[in-house]
């Protein structure tokens, strides 16, 4: 008896054969792959010729047993909207096949799918038919180039189904061939040594015993973290068994508290303590119980109670002579939460916990956790180094991210096991670092989005601006739903002032992209919180730092009357520490012409009150431009303000203010040009003497240029002669460096 091969094997496929001689009927044996490629077929829908070709192509692809093909019309009813149904399927696909007839062009829905493919870096095959129109579409022309995906043009529409399926198979074979030739690299499995640490044998006074299996069986936490980061569930191979434990299940529950806003009340702390009771030594267990009471208080928003529990845990740890690292870990928790408590109360006091940490002669060290974090950072550096130094012609078709997920999961498990609040909260930062690493290596949109989301959650404006500058596509590609997800993620902060600070930064960053219904809901919520803060007898000071940053980002969608009202309330409360922020905001985002007369008059009246207040008008000197802006917007209602500026700020009034608001340019501008030319001449004389060079905050020559370009200003010959002489001296005689001459 012999066999005849009837199918081929590929990296994702199988092999089929049949017996050649048998007394009974030949029975083919078919081996199907455990995983199949997900193919999305994109074209115009609802047109007979397209529907026919799509059905034929789907059948041809699925007959190979290598792939499953998605077509919208082949699916049944769904609770999802039609748009969400095919969009989600496209985002989950491995490859998309586009079928385009030049004569029909590219419809909006197909264009949307093309944009999604580019946004999520999904592989694609493009087929164009020139049967009825030879002229290439703009899309086909844009795909021409050595570094772009190869497309194909067919001359008969009926060829699309056959050619599309054939191209998919050939692409799979080609990738496998190039892999065998070493032209495509699959990253080796880089196992990390952290799992090999013999924790069970650790010395008692170094680390309470954690069963080794606890750190190795973390598949549920790992998969949850990877799904959060990657945006989709991790694929499992046929027959793969999940390695988990009871501690892993508790970790999964708590991840939902951290990342989904689940109430701490739904995390049964008492039952978790029962789980730990049989795994920990009695003395250490007592301390962990108290620390978890502190964690529960923190996630309930009761920071005062949290501090009380931590002080109790510290006292007990010292009394029963716990290892130094345990005492210091509690001190770190106590320092951080005591600082949060002081922030809520607008107090500053010397932190005893920090004093003890500073005076200790022993280095701050956390067994196992430090090793895990060190291993993570080593892997990040190694991965980025490889990315930077690898051949530009190499292509990566795989990477094992499970190890990263396992280490992040182990970090959380150890933190929860010992009740370390600080390290539990650090999981946000650790996940953000992981997402940043992936963003540096891959052009995946989900990584950029999560990096932006986690940075906003952290509440650091400088970091948010840095990501916007480094990854401009974050704002270019952001959708309304994604903007809403960022706003919602801020709700994971359990402490009210941190939650509001995060929401303010988020609204200022992504509020512009929210749909109208969602925007109105969040605008009302944010404005109500701002007004509540303004009317509070003891407002949390740090919140004020973010209010005008928030309003600046959404000022184009907010009512000018509302913005004016908020500014007036700041002045009514005499919150002068934020006047500089407010004045800059007024200069850039307030327009008296776009608000009601009552609001405009009220705002100007409040500005006059600031000018009348000797102490408060000192703040104007740091950012006075708003006075010019308001004056130019409405000369009628700012007459009194103009007089007060002349009275209280005479030097500013006669200089920059008059330059900006003058209505008689031919009378005032010649004097300014002469003055700036004289400043340049004096600078030329003093610059470089005795080896001393200095810079200026303003560029007088740029101001002169702007004046000369004014349409209403006519410059006489005398002034022109002065300018030519000054400029010539600067360029030809002055020996300063180039930057001083420009």
C-alpha positions, 0 to 999 in steps of 0.5 A: 500500500502506498500514499499520494500527497494531496496537499502541502504544509505551510507554517500555519497549514497542514498536510493531506494525503490518500492511500493509492492501493486499497481493497476498500474505498480510499479515505483521505486523511486531512490535517487541519491547522490549529490556527488559521489566518483571518482574511477580510475581503473588502469591496463594494457591497450590495452590487451583484458582480461584487457579491458574486466575486466575494462569495467565490473568493471566500470559498476558494480561500477557505477550501485551502484550510489555511484561512477563514475569510470574512464577508459582511453579507455571509454573517448572521444577525448581530447586536452590533451595528453594521459599521461596528461589525465589519470594522471590528472584524477588519481590526482583528484580521491578519490580512485584507484583500481589496477588490477594486474596479477602476470604473467604480472607483473607491466608495467611502466605506472601502476608503474607511477600510483602507484607512483602518488597514493603514492605521493598524498596520494590517497586511493587505493585498490590492487587486485592481480591474481595468476591464472598463477603465484603463486609467489608474485610481489614485490609490493604485498610483500611491502604491507604486514604489519599491517600499510599498505593498505590491498590487496587481491589475487584472483585465477581467472582473471575474479573475479577481476571485481566482487571483485573490485566492492564488495570491494569498497562498503564494504569499504564504509560501513566499514568506515560508520560503524566505524564512527558510532562507534566513531573510525573515527573522522569527525572534527566538524565545528569550526566557527570562531567568526570573522564573528560575529563582528558588523562592521557596528556599529563600532565607527567612529574614530575607523574604517570607516564603512564596511558593515557586508555582505562584510566580510561574502560574500567572497565565490569567493575569498575563493574558489580561495585561497583554489584552489590555496592551495589544487590544486583542486576546492572546491566541492559544495553540491547540492543546495548550494548557493554561497555567494558573493558580488561586493567587493568579485568579485573585490577581485577575480580579484586582486588575479589574479594579486597577484598569476597569474601574471596578469597585474595591467592594467587589474585590472580596478582601476578606476571602483573599486574606483567607487564601493567603493565611495558609501560605504565609507565616503568622507574623507576616500575615498579621502585617499583610492583613493590616496593609490590605486594610490600608489598600482597601481604604485607599481604593475607597477614597479614604486617604486618612484611614489609609494612613492610619492603617499604615501607621498601625502596620509599621508599629507592629512590624517594628514590634515583632522585628520584621525584616528591614525590607518589610519595614522600609516597604511600609515606610515607603507606603506611609510616606507616599500616602501621607504626602497625598493626605497633606496634598488634600489638606493643602498642608506641608509637614516634614514626613517622619517616614521619609526621615527614617528612610533617609537616616537608614544606613541600609540600602532600600531593597525589595527581594524578588520585585527588584529582580523582576523589574531589573529583568524587564529593563534589561529586556527592553534595552536588549530589544531596543538595541537589536532594533537599532542595530539590525539590518534594514532588510530584515523583517520580523514576523513574530515576537514572544511577548508572553515573557513580558506579560508574565513578569508584569503579572508576577510583579503584581502578584508579589505586590499583592502577596505582601500588601505593598500599595506603592508597588501595586500602584506602580503597575500603571507605570510598568505597563506604560513602560512596556507600551513605550517599548512596543511603540519604539519597536512597532508602528502599531496604533494601539500601542500609541493610543495606550501610551497616550492614555496612560500618560494622561492618567499619570497627570504629567503635562510635560509627558503628555506634550512630549508624546504628542510631539513624538507621535503626532499620529496620536491626535491625527488618527484619534476617533471619538470613541478612542477619545471617550475611552481616554476620558473614561480611563481617568475614572480609575483614580480612587482619590478624588483630587487625582481623578479630577486632575487627570480628567482636566488634563484628559478633557483638555487633550482629547475633548476636541475629538469627542462626539457632541453628545459625549462632549456635552456630558463631559463639559457639564461634569468638568465645569460643575467640578470647576465651579464646585472647586471655586466655591469650596472653602478649602479647595485642593490647590494642585487642582488649580494648576490644571484648570486653564490647561484644560480650558485652553484645549477645548476653548473652541468648543466652549461658550465664551460666556462660560469661559468668561464666567470662570475667569471672573470667579477666579478674580472674585476669589482673589486666586492670584497664584493662578492669575498668570495662567489666566492672563495667558488664557485670556490672551489666547482664547478669550474674544470679547466679540464672541460673547454677550455684552453683559459677559464682556462688560463683566469680564472687563470690570473684573480686570479693572478690579485687578488693576485697582488692587496694588498687590494683584496687579503685580501679577499682570507684569508677568504676562500683560499681553492680554490687556492689548488683546482685550483693548483691540477687541473692543475699544468702547468698553475698555476705555476705563481699562485703558486709563487705568493701564496708563495710571498704574503701568505707565512704562508698559503703556508707553512701550509695548501696549501703545505699539500694539493698540495704536490707531494712528500708525503714521504718527506713533510708529516712526518713534518706535522704529527709531527707538528699536534702531537705537537699541540695536546700535547700543547692543552692537557697541556693548556686545563682545566687550571684554569677552562678554556676550549676552542675549535678549528676550526679544528681537528688535529687528523682527519688531521693526520688520513687522512694523514696516510690513503694516499696510497703513504705515508709510516710512519716510526716507530719514527713518529708512536711512537710519535702519540701513545704517544700523543693519549695515553696522550689524552685518559688516562691523559688529564681530559677534557670532552669526546668531547675534546678527539674525 
